[in-house]
Amino acid sequence: MTPSARVQAAIEILDDILDGSPAEKALTGWARRSRFAGSKDRAAVRDHVFDALRCRRSFAARGGSENGRGLMIGAIRSLGADPNELFTGDRHAPDPLEESEVGRDFVTESERFDIPEWLWPEFQRSLGDEAQAAATALQSRAPLHLRVNLQKVNRQQAAQELMREGISSEVHPACETALEVIEGARKVAQSHAYLSGLVELQDAASQAVVAALPLRPGMRIIDYCAGGGGKALAIAALSNSVKIFAHDANPARMHDLPARAQRAGAEIKILSTEEVFAHPGFDIILIDAPCSGSGSWRRAPAGKWALTPDRLSKLVSAQMKILGSTAPLVSPGGLLAYVTCSIFSAENDSVVEGFLNNHPGWQSDWRKQWMVSKRTDGFFCAHLNKPLIP
């Protein structure tokens, strides 16, 4: 495919997404219809689409309209290039630019930083002086982080194994198990280091959340909103002397967990909701709660534009409900570790304070927020300690 043809493909996919199709579905549909596209073509088109979704408002301003065509015109102008060189109308290229497609300067800060207008005040309230840096970080692609499985290898050995396969990495300061891939990211999924369980894909802040847990031999620990089970696997990689359980309200999300656990040499027992509540007495309940996902909008940028005030309010209610329902399952003196990949105080400190107000005797002696501007996803974690005596 020519560069112009790749831009035209991105325009069509973006229009599909803007009409309501999920991004991955739109990309998959295009790939199935375009068997002629090679792997480099598919990767380039995907990059165009996700860059446009991350920068939807600013690209629309530069391109003159908020449709696929306008976003790609804006994307090219944002690089300092002339869209006329690609919008030629030749063969598979987009039609030439019209006089109306001139673009304009930004009107507001939220437009320049690609944040929905209604959300910018919450963004600033939550992050203060970090707001602009965080918004800027969310306009670019997320780095690729790997978690080293310390039950099999140390970080230096893992980096050397990756290098043998042309994957260059460096130590990430957020966690002692974290590596950041510098070159060869597309090779990771088929590398020996990955397939043999030496490393797993996991954001460095997500790893740090697990590393902060006060693990002791014999503990019963459950990853309650497990999703794919990444945090349960991270716990297993840190300690082989604790009992690890995983649960998710949608069990299908854990479909790959048994295979991933086998690859990592980890023992993780999956529990249904009924089994969780029939066997209370967990020493640590890790709750990576459903949230806005704002800390990971670089990876899933459509979520930035799908969030509404009503949706945010419902998420906060769900977070409070999950904490309240799991608190009785914690053993006396045990710990609820409340986690979100959100950067908003409404989902973080405000939820924690609401829980503490409703649960006398509980305390929070440790909280931390990882900033998306520091080359991790935006994460928040609070340790909620249950009293020994009710």
ZALUM-394317 format. One line per 3 residues: number of its first residue (from 1); for each residue x, y, z of C-alpha. Coordinates in steps of 0.5 Angstrom, whole numbers, plus 2048, in hexadecimal, padded with zeros to 3 digits. Example, Ala and Ser with C-alpha at 12.3 -4.5 7.8 and 13.67 -1.06 7.14 Angstrom:
<recs>
1 = 819 7F7 810 ~ 81B 7FE 80E
</recs>
This chain:
<recs>
1 = 800 800 800 ~ 802 807 7FF ~ 802 80C 804
4 = 7FC 80F 801 ~ 7F9 809 801 ~ 7FA 808 808
7 = 7F7 80F 80A ~ 7F1 80D 806 ~ 7F0 806 80A
10 = 7F1 80A 810 ~ 7EC 80F 80E ~ 7E7 80A 80D
13 = 7E8 806 813 ~ 7E7 80C 817 ~ 7E1 80E 814
16 = 7DE 807 816 ~ 7E1 808 81D ~ 7DE 80F 81E
19 = 7D7 80C 81B ~ 7D7 808 822 ~ 7DB 801 820
22 = 7E1 7FF 825 ~ 7E8 801 823 ~ 7EA 7FA 823
25 = 7E4 7F7 81F ~ 7E5 7FD 81A ~ 7EC 7FB 819
28 = 7EB 7F4 818 ~ 7E5 7F5 813 ~ 7EA 7F9 80F
31 = 7F0 7F4 80F ~ 7EB 7EE 80D ~ 7E8 7F2 807
34 = 7F0 7F4 805 ~ 7F3 7EE 805 ~ 7F8 7F1 800
37 = 7FB 7F5 806 ~ 801 7F3 809 ~ 803 7F3 810
40 = 807 7F9 810 ~ 801 7FC 80C ~ 7FC 7FA 812
43 = 801 7FC 817 ~ 801 803 814 ~ 7FA 804 813
46 = 7F9 802 81A ~ 7FE 807 81C ~ 7FA 80C 818
49 = 7F3 80B 81B ~ 7F6 80B 822 ~ 7FA 811 822
52 = 7F3 814 81F ~ 7EF 812 825 ~ 7F4 814 82A
55 = 7F4 81B 827 ~ 7ED 81B 824 ~ 7EC 823 826
58 = 7F2 826 824 ~ 7F3 822 81E ~ 7EB 824 81C
61 = 7ED 82B 81D ~ 7F3 82B 819 ~ 7EF 827 814
64 = 7E9 82B 813 ~ 7E4 825 815 ~ 7E3 820 81A
67 = 7E2 81A 815 ~ 7E8 815 813 ~ 7EA 81A 80D
70 = 7EB 820 812 ~ 7EE 81C 817 ~ 7F3 819 812
73 = 7F4 820 80F ~ 7F6 823 816 ~ 7FA 81D 817
76 = 7FF 81F 811 ~ 7FF 826 813 ~ 801 824 81A
79 = 807 821 818 ~ 809 828 814 ~ 807 824 80D
82 = 803 826 807 ~ 7FD 822 807 ~ 7FC 824 7FF
85 = 802 81F 7FE ~ 7FE 819 800 ~ 7F7 81C 7FE
88 = 7F8 81B 7F7 ~ 7F2 817 7F5 ~ 7F6 813 7F1
91 = 7F5 80B 7F1 ~ 7F3 809 7F8 ~ 7F5 810 7FB
94 = 7F0 815 7FF ~ 7ED 81A 7FA ~ 7F0 821 7FA
97 = 7EF 826 7FF ~ 7E9 82B 7FF ~ 7EA 832 800
100 = 7E6 831 807 ~ 7EB 82C 809 ~ 7EF 832 80C
103 = 7EF 830 814 ~ 7F0 835 819 ~ 7F3 837 820
106 = 7F1 834 826 ~ 7EC 837 82A ~ 7ED 834 831
109 = 7F2 831 835 ~ 7EE 82B 835 ~ 7EE 82B 82E
112 = 7F5 82B 82D ~ 7F6 826 832 ~ 7F1 821 82F
115 = 7EC 821 835 ~ 7E5 821 835 ~ 7E3 828 837
118 = 7DE 826 83D ~ 7E4 822 840 ~ 7E9 827 840
121 = 7E7 82A 846 ~ 7E8 823 84A ~ 7EE 822 846
124 = 7F1 828 849 ~ 7EE 827 850 ~ 7F1 820 850
127 = 7F8 821 84E ~ 7F9 829 84F ~ 800 82B 84C
130 = 800 824 849 ~ 7FA 825 845 ~ 7FE 827 83F
133 = 803 822 83F ~ 7FE 81C 840 ~ 7FA 81F 83A
136 = 800 81F 836 ~ 802 818 837 ~ 7FB 816 836
139 = 7FC 819 82F ~ 802 814 82D ~ 803 80C 82D
142 = 804 808 833 ~ 80B 805 834 ~ 80B 7FE 835
145 = 80D 7FB 83B ~ 80F 7F4 83D ~ 80E 7F0 844
148 = 814 7EC 846 ~ 812 7E5 849 ~ 817 7E5 84F
151 = 815 7DD 850 ~ 818 7DC 84A ~ 81E 7E1 848
154 = 820 7E8 84B ~ 81F 7EE 847 ~ 826 7EF 844
157 = 826 7E7 841 ~ 81F 7E9 83E ~ 822 7EF 83B
160 = 827 7EB 838 ~ 823 7E6 836 ~ 81E 7EB 832
163 = 825 7EE 82F ~ 826 7E7 82C ~ 820 7E8 828
166 = 821 7EF 826 ~ 81D 7F2 82B ~ 820 7F8 82F
169 = 81E 7FA 836 ~ 820 7FE 83C ~ 81E 7FE 843
172 = 818 802 845 ~ 818 805 84C ~ 811 804 84E
175 = 812 7FD 850 ~ 818 7F8 851 ~ 815 7F3 84C
178 = 813 7F8 847 ~ 817 7F9 840 ~ 815 7FE 83A
181 = 816 7FC 833 ~ 81A 801 82F ~ 81A 7FD 829
184 = 817 7F7 826 ~ 810 7F7 829 ~ 80D 7F3 824
187 = 811 7ED 825 ~ 810 7ED 82C ~ 809 7E8 82B
190 = 80D 7E3 827 ~ 814 7E3 82B ~ 816 7DD 82F
193 = 816 7E2 836 ~ 80F 7E3 835 ~ 80D 7DC 833
196 = 811 7D9 838 ~ 80E 7DD 83E ~ 814 7E1 83F
199 = 811 7E8 83E ~ 809 7EA 83E ~ 806 7F0 83B
202 = 804 7F5 840 ~ 805 7FC 842 ~ 80A 7FE 847
205 = 805 802 84B ~ 801 7FC 84B ~ 807 7F8 84D
208 = 808 7FD 853 ~ 801 7FC 856 ~ 803 7F5 857
211 = 80A 7F6 859 ~ 807 7FA 85F ~ 803 7F5 862
214 = 805 7F2 869 ~ 806 7EB 867 ~ 807 7E6 86C
217 = 808 7DE 86B ~ 801 7DB 86C ~ 7FD 7E1 86A
220 = 7F6 7E0 866 ~ 7F6 7E5 861 ~ 7F1 7E6 85C
223 = 7F1 7EA 856 ~ 7E9 7EC 856 ~ 7E8 7F0 84F
226 = 7EE 7EC 84C ~ 7EC 7ED 845 ~ 7F2 7E9 841
229 = 7F5 7E8 848 ~ 7FB 7EC 847 ~ 7FC 7EE 84E
232 = 7FA 7E7 850 ~ 800 7E5 84C ~ 805 7EA 84F
235 = 803 7E8 856 ~ 805 7E1 854 ~ 80C 7E4 851
238 = 80D 7E7 858 ~ 80C 7E1 85C ~ 80B 7DA 85C
241 = 809 7D9 863 ~ 802 7DD 863 ~ 7FB 7DA 860
244 = 7F8 7DE 85A ~ 7F1 7DE 858 ~ 7EE 7E2 852
247 = 7E7 7E4 851 ~ 7E3 7E9 84C ~ 7DC 7EA 84B
250 = 7DD 7E8 844 ~ 7E1 7E2 844 ~ 7E2 7E2 83D
253 = 7E7 7E7 83E ~ 7EB 7E2 841 ~ 7EB 7DD 83C
256 = 7F3 7DD 83A ~ 7F5 7DE 842 ~ 7F6 7D6 842
259 = 7FA 7D6 83C ~ 7FE 7DC 83F ~ 7FF 7D9 846
262 = 802 7D3 843 ~ 807 7D6 83E ~ 809 7DA 845
265 = 809 7D4 849 ~ 804 7D7 84E ~ 7FE 7D4 852
268 = 7F8 7D8 852 ~ 7F1 7D6 853 ~ 7EB 7D9 850
271 = 7E5 7DA 854 ~ 7DE 7DC 852 ~ 7DA 7E1 856
274 = 7D6 7DC 85A ~ 7DD 7D9 85C ~ 7E0 7DF 85E
277 = 7DA 7E1 863 ~ 7DA 7DA 865 ~ 7E1 7DA 868
280 = 7E3 7E1 86B ~ 7E9 7E2 86F ~ 7EE 7E5 86A
283 = 7F4 7E8 86C ~ 7F5 7ED 866 ~ 7EF 7EF 861
286 = 7F2 7F2 85B ~ 7EC 7F6 858 ~ 7EE 7F9 851
289 = 7E8 7FC 851 ~ 7E4 7FE 84A ~ 7E5 805 849
292 = 7E6 80B 843 ~ 7EC 808 841 ~ 7EF 80F 840
295 = 7F6 80D 842 ~ 7F6 808 83C ~ 7F3 80C 837
298 = 7F9 80C 833 ~ 7F8 805 832 ~ 7F0 805 831
301 = 7EF 80C 82F ~ 7E8 80B 82D ~ 7E6 80B 834
304 = 7E8 812 835 ~ 7E3 815 830 ~ 7DE 810 833
307 = 7DE 812 83A ~ 7D8 816 83C ~ 7D6 819 843
310 = 7D1 814 844 ~ 7D6 80E 843 ~ 7DB 811 847
313 = 7D6 812 84D ~ 7D3 80A 84C ~ 7DB 808 84C
316 = 7DC 80B 853 ~ 7D5 808 855 ~ 7D8 801 853
319 = 7DE 802 856 ~ 7DB 804 85D ~ 7D7 7FE 85C
322 = 7DC 7F9 85B ~ 7E0 7FC 861 ~ 7DA 7FB 865
325 = 7D9 7F4 863 ~ 7E0 7F1 864 ~ 7E2 7F4 86A
328 = 7DE 7EF 86E ~ 7E3 7EA 86B ~ 7E9 7ED 86D
331 = 7EC 7E9 874 ~ 7ED 7ED 87A ~ 7F3 7F1 879
334 = 7F3 7F0 872 ~ 7F3 7F5 86C ~ 7EF 7F7 866
337 = 7F4 7FA 861 ~ 7EF 7FF 85D ~ 7F2 800 856
340 = 7F0 804 850 ~ 7F3 806 849 ~ 7F0 80D 84A
343 = 7F3 813 84B ~ 7ED 817 84E ~ 7EC 818 855
346 = 7E5 817 854 ~ 7E6 80F 853 ~ 7EC 80F 858
349 = 7ED 813 85E ~ 7E6 815 85F ~ 7E4 80D 85E
352 = 7E9 80C 864 ~ 7E6 811 868 ~ 7DF 80F 867
355 = 7E1 808 869 ~ 7E4 80A 86F ~ 7DF 80E 871
358 = 7DA 808 870 ~ 7DE 803 874 ~ 7E0 805 87B
361 = 7E7 802 87D ~ 7EA 801 876 ~ 7F0 806 875
364 = 7F4 807 86F ~ 7FC 808 870 ~ 7FE 808 869
367 = 7FC 80B 863 ~ 800 80C 85C ~ 7FE 80F 855
370 = 803 80E 84F ~ 803 813 84A ~ 802 812 843
373 = 807 817 841 ~ 80C 813 845 ~ 80C 80E 83F
376 = 807 809 843 ~ 7FF 808 842 ~ 7FC 80D 847
379 = 7FA 808 84D ~ 7F8 809 854 ~ 7F8 805 85A
382 = 7F6 805 861 ~ 7F7 800 867 ~ 7F1 800 86B
385 = 7F2 7FC 872 ~ 7ED 7F8 875 ~ 7ED 7F9 87D
388 = 7EF 7F2 881 ~ 7E9 7F3 886 ~ 7E2 7F5 883
</recs>
